[in-house]
Amino acid sequence: MKERLQKIADMLKAASDIAVYCHSNPDGDTIACALSVCRALGAQGKTVTPVCEDAVPEKYLFMEGADKFIRPDKRVHEMALAVDCSGPDRLGGASKSFLSAKKRASVDHHLSHVNFAQTDYTEADSAACAEIIYLLLDGMGAVDKGTAALLFAGIVADSGCFQYPSTTSRTHEI
């Protein structure tokens, strides 16, 4: 695992209360990333909360845990992880909540990514952020069948069903 991604894995391992933030107007990739992290770390006994300022669109409600999202509140989490967000402005009204966390990390795949967390990891050549979240969770030994299904949904959503030019052999392997 690459050094910065390993640092995020270590941050997640050390935290017991984690909020996972999606971008506003969430799409399938950001939702799948958040839910897969919540599922994988929740199975390890951690308190993991998916956060988004906007509701999950109806077409993504089939994803396990989609009904668990909360709107940002005043609670200060031990750790916050932003997924598929190119900058704090993409968090919308959740940015204040994200920035109030004691530790903050971000995983993204946008070329326009601006570092806004204590630890940021970006792979602009990934077809979906879910590819990177897979690498993170797999490196932690935390990918089960349900987590893999969520990540697959995120990859399908952001790769245009594997049609976009950003789709690589790694995309298919994952």
C-alpha positions as CSV (number, residue, x, y, z in Angstrom):
1,M,0.0,0.0,0.0
2,K,1.3,3.5,-0.8
3,E,2.6,5.5,2.1
4,R,-0.2,8.1,2.3
5,L,-2.9,5.5,1.9
6,Q,-1.2,3.4,4.6
7,K,-1.3,6.5,6.9
8,I,-5.0,6.8,6.3
9,A,-5.4,3.1,7.1
10,D,-3.5,3.6,10.3
11,M,-5.6,6.6,11.2
12,L,-8.8,4.5,10.7
13,K,-7.4,1.6,12.7
14,A,-6.6,4.0,15.6
15,A,-10.0,5.7,15.7
16,S,-13.1,4.3,17.3
17,D,-15.6,7.0,16.2
18,I,-15.4,7.8,12.5
19,A,-17.6,9.9,10.2
20,V,-17.4,9.3,6.5
21,Y,-18.4,12.2,4.4
22,C,-19.9,12.2,0.9
23,H,-20.0,15.2,-1.5
24,S,-23.2,17.2,-1.9
25,N,-25.6,15.9,-4.5
26,P,-24.2,12.4,-4.0
27,D,-23.6,10.0,-6.9
28,G,-23.1,6.2,-6.8
29,D,-19.4,6.4,-6.3
30,T,-19.3,8.6,-3.2
31,I,-22.3,6.7,-1.7
32,A,-20.7,3.3,-2.3
33,C,-17.3,4.5,-0.9
34,A,-18.9,5.8,2.3
35,L,-21.1,2.7,2.8
36,S,-18.2,0.3,2.1
37,V,-16.0,2.0,4.7
38,C,-18.9,2.0,7.2
39,R,-19.6,-1.7,6.6
40,A,-16.0,-2.8,6.8
41,L,-15.0,-0.8,9.9
42,G,-18.4,-1.4,11.6
43,A,-17.6,-5.1,11.3
44,Q,-14.5,-4.4,13.4
45,G,-16.6,-2.9,16.2
46,K,-16.0,0.8,15.3
47,T,-18.7,3.4,15.4
48,V,-18.9,4.6,11.8
49,T,-21.4,7.1,10.5
50,P,-22.1,8.1,6.9
51,V,-22.7,11.8,6.5
52,C,-24.0,13.9,3.6
53,E,-25.8,17.2,3.4
54,D,-28.2,15.8,0.8
55,A,-30.4,12.8,0.7
56,V,-29.4,9.6,-1.1
57,P,-31.1,9.6,-4.5
58,E,-33.8,7.0,-4.9
59,K,-31.8,5.0,-7.5
60,Y,-29.1,4.3,-5.0
61,L,-31.3,3.2,-2.1
62,F,-30.6,-0.4,-3.1
63,M,-27.2,-0.2,-1.5
64,E,-26.9,-1.8,1.9
65,G,-26.9,0.9,4.5
66,A,-28.2,3.7,2.3
67,D,-30.8,4.4,4.9
68,K,-28.1,5.1,7.6
69,F,-26.9,8.5,6.3
70,I,-27.2,11.4,8.6
71,R,-27.1,15.1,7.9
72,P,-24.2,17.0,9.3
73,D,-24.6,18.0,12.9
74,K,-22.6,19.6,15.7
75,R,-21.1,16.4,17.0
76,V,-17.3,16.4,16.9
77,H,-16.0,13.0,15.6
78,E,-12.7,11.5,16.5
79,M,-11.9,11.1,12.8
80,A,-13.5,12.3,9.6
81,L,-12.9,10.7,6.2
82,A,-14.0,12.5,3.0
83,V,-14.5,10.2,0.0
84,D,-14.8,11.3,-3.6
85,C,-14.5,15.0,-2.7
86,S,-12.1,17.2,-4.7
87,G,-12.2,20.0,-2.1
88,P,-14.0,21.2,1.0
89,D,-16.5,23.1,-1.1
90,R,-17.8,19.8,-2.5
91,L,-18.9,18.8,1.1
92,G,-21.3,21.7,1.0
93,G,-22.9,22.3,4.4
94,A,-21.0,19.3,5.8
95,S,-17.6,21.0,5.5
96,K,-17.8,22.7,8.9
97,S,-18.6,19.3,10.6
98,F,-15.8,17.6,8.6
99,L,-13.3,20.3,9.6
100,S,-14.2,20.1,13.3
101,A,-13.1,16.4,13.6
102,K,-10.0,15.8,15.6
103,K,-8.3,14.0,12.7
104,R,-9.2,14.3,9.0
105,A,-8.4,12.4,5.9
106,S,-9.5,12.5,2.3
107,V,-9.5,9.9,-0.5
108,D,-10.3,11.1,-4.0
109,H,-9.7,10.4,-7.7
110,H,-10.3,13.9,-9.2
111,L,-7.5,15.7,-11.0
112,S,-8.8,19.0,-9.5
113,H,-8.3,17.7,-6.0
114,V,-7.2,20.3,-3.5
115,N,-5.6,19.0,-0.3
116,F,-7.9,20.0,2.6
117,A,-7.4,17.3,5.2
118,Q,-4.5,16.4,7.5
119,T,-3.8,13.5,5.1
120,D,-5.0,13.4,1.5
121,Y,-4.6,10.6,-1.0
122,T,-5.5,11.1,-4.7
123,E,-5.2,8.9,-7.7
124,A,-6.4,11.0,-10.6
125,D,-6.0,8.1,-13.0
126,S,-8.6,5.9,-11.2
127,A,-11.9,5.4,-12.9
128,A,-13.7,5.7,-9.5
129,C,-12.9,6.6,-5.9
130,A,-14.2,3.1,-5.1
131,E,-11.1,1.6,-6.7
132,I,-8.9,3.5,-4.2
133,I,-11.2,2.6,-1.3
134,Y,-10.9,-1.0,-2.3
135,L,-7.1,-0.8,-2.1
136,L,-7.4,0.9,1.3
137,L,-9.9,-1.7,2.7
138,D,-8.2,-4.7,1.1
139,G,-4.8,-3.5,2.6
140,M,-6.6,-3.5,6.0
141,G,-8.0,-7.1,5.4
142,A,-11.5,-5.7,5.6
143,V,-13.2,-6.6,2.3
144,D,-15.9,-9.1,2.5
145,K,-18.6,-10.0,-0.1
146,G,-21.0,-7.2,1.0
147,T,-18.2,-4.6,1.0
148,A,-17.1,-5.8,-2.4
149,A,-20.7,-5.5,-3.8
150,L,-20.8,-1.9,-2.6
151,L,-17.5,-1.1,-4.2
152,F,-18.6,-2.7,-7.4
153,A,-21.6,-0.5,-7.5
154,G,-19.4,2.6,-7.1
155,I,-17.1,1.5,-9.9
156,V,-19.9,0.7,-12.2
157,A,-21.5,4.1,-11.5
158,D,-18.4,6.2,-12.1
159,S,-16.9,4.2,-15.0
160,G,-20.1,4.4,-17.1
161,C,-20.5,0.6,-16.8
162,F,-16.8,0.3,-17.7
163,Q,-17.1,2.4,-20.9
164,Y,-15.2,5.6,-19.9
165,P,-11.6,6.0,-21.0
166,S,-10.5,6.0,-17.4
167,T,-11.4,2.3,-17.1
168,T,-8.2,0.3,-16.9
169,S,-7.3,-3.3,-16.4
170,R,-7.0,-2.6,-12.7
171,T,-10.6,-1.4,-12.7
172,H,-11.6,-4.8,-14.0
173,E,-9.4,-6.7,-11.7
174,I,-10.9,-4.9,-8.7
